Amino acid sequence: MLTFPNAKINLGLFVTRRREDGYHILQTLFYPIDWCDALEIVPAGEAGEVKFFATGIAVDGDAADNLCVRAYRALQQLRPDLPGCEIHLEKRIPFGAGLGGGSSDAAFTLTMLNKLFALGLNQEQLEAVAASLGADCAFFCRQGAQYCEGIGSEMEPYPLSLAGRWLVVVKPSFGVSTREAYAHVRPQQPATPLYELLKQPVEAWRDTVRNDFEASVFPAHPELQTAKDTLYAHGALYASMSGSGSAMFGIFDREADPAGWFPAGWEARCIKDGE
């Protein structure tokens, strides 16, 4: 079975407060984009045996710690007789970007295993397993624009579509760790909830819809502020950092060619929404 786990961007990201257990409470909207990995799973080996192979962008660390393998093991907790398989991941979504590539791989692994082995898990069960692997994993089980609060796993569908718009998404030559981003963020309650602000036309978001991580990440990586300015200079209706970075994106009402906009070593794509 073959599928293509997709990335996401965050349309707004408010960090509203920090809980006593260290987790931060957010308001954000997850939006799927067509920047994908390739994931293949085939039955193989004995029950409970999983083998993992990766190509494309180098995947560091022990294979047993990869989110695809962790997804298999998490599902095995519900289905101890889970058949064995081989997982092949062609990694194309960059790491340390705030695009959710690892979470997407995990969620798609769960969904594929459920179908491949006819496990009969419903959507609620799949999302519960996904949420145990990462705060944004459950989103990739659901897809569509999802408004999220809490630590990122409390979702509801949101009536927003960028169909017909173009997205320029750029990944710098460096990443930003989640730990780095959260270390300096300053939680604050927004005057108007993000849920309401996103009802405005896209053109109005520039003045109202922010990503709170920019204030903590940009001083350490001023190239990202330059990238945001570059997107606006080339006609973006709205530009922002995705998640905790380092990827930046701009929303355009026309096709754009970002070749030459950014420094050497940066990867930039123009993606039409809805295609």
Secondary structure, 3 states (H helix, E strand, C coil): CEECCEEEEEEEEEEEEECCCCCEEEEEEEEEEEEECEEEEEECCCCCCEEEEEEECCCCCCHHHCHHHHHHHHHHHHCCCCCCEEEEEEECCCCCCCCCHHHHHHHHHHHHHHHHCCCCCCHHHHHHHHHHHCCCHHHHHHCCCEEEEECCCEEEECCCCCCCCEEEEEECCCCCCHHHHHHCCCCCCCCCCHHHHCCCCHHHHHHCCCECHHHHHCCCCHHHHHHHHHHHHCCCCEEEECCCCCCEEEEECCCCCCCCCCCCCCEEEEEECCC
